[in-house]
Amino acid sequence: MKRIDVRDKSTGRTKFGIDAKQPDMVYAVLARCPVFGGKVASFDASKTKAVSGVKDVVQISNGVAVIADNTWAAMQDAGLST
């Protein structure tokens, strides 16, 4: 059976859930402790907060969350260590 959706998917015409945008939407990326059950000993968020688009860096139960205007800014490793 011929697939009729391939062209729209490969050209970006089809919209997926990840394409959803809301007004004032922010993105978060988690840096979790690499040890099961481990906790954050310490972290310095100053370099991460200096990345353009990063709004905040907060400690969560098993790591650190970087909140930003876009995914690229949230994923930048700018001195964040857990």
N, C-alpha and C positions, 0 to 999 in steps of 0.2 A: 504494500500500500504506500502510495506516495505521501510524503510529509509536506503539508502546506504551510507549516509554521517556521520552517528553517530560515527563510529569507528575513522575516521580521525579527526573529531572535538574533541572527548574526549581524544585523544592521543596527540593532538598538531600538528598533521601532516598538517591540513588545515591552511592556512595563511589568516589572516584578515587584514583590513586596519590598525588596531592598531599595527600590527606586522611589518609595513613598517619601514625601517631604511635607512637613508641617511648619507653620509660622513659628519662628523662634526655636526651632528644633536644635538640640545639641546631641553630641555623640560621646560615648564613653568606651574606653578600652581598659581592661583589667590586667594588672601585672600581679599574678598570684604567687604565693610562696611555693617554691619548687619541692618542698618537703611536706608530705601529707600530715595535716594537723598542725603545721608550723604557723608561726605568727610573724608579723613584721617586727624586726628588731629596731630598725630606724630607717629613715629615708630623708633625703634633702630634695625638696620640690622646687628649689629656686631656679635651676637650669630648665626644668620642664615648664615651669610657669612663664619663662622667658620666650618660649616658642610661640610664634605668631598664631593666634587662634585658640590657644589653650586658655580655658576659663578658670579651672580649678584642679587641684590634685588633692584627693581625700583618701584617708586610710579606711579600709573596709575590714571585715573580720579576718580574712586570710590573705590580704594583699593591699594593693593601692589602685585606685581608679583615677584615670585621667579624663577630665571632661573638657570637650572642645567644640568649636564651631563646625568642624569637619573631621572626617575619619583620618585624613592624612596628618593633621596636627595632633590628634589624639594618639596616633601610633608612633610618633617620633620618639626615639630613645635619646633623651637629652639629659643623661645623668640620673635617671630614675633607677634606683636599686632597692630591692626588697630583701 
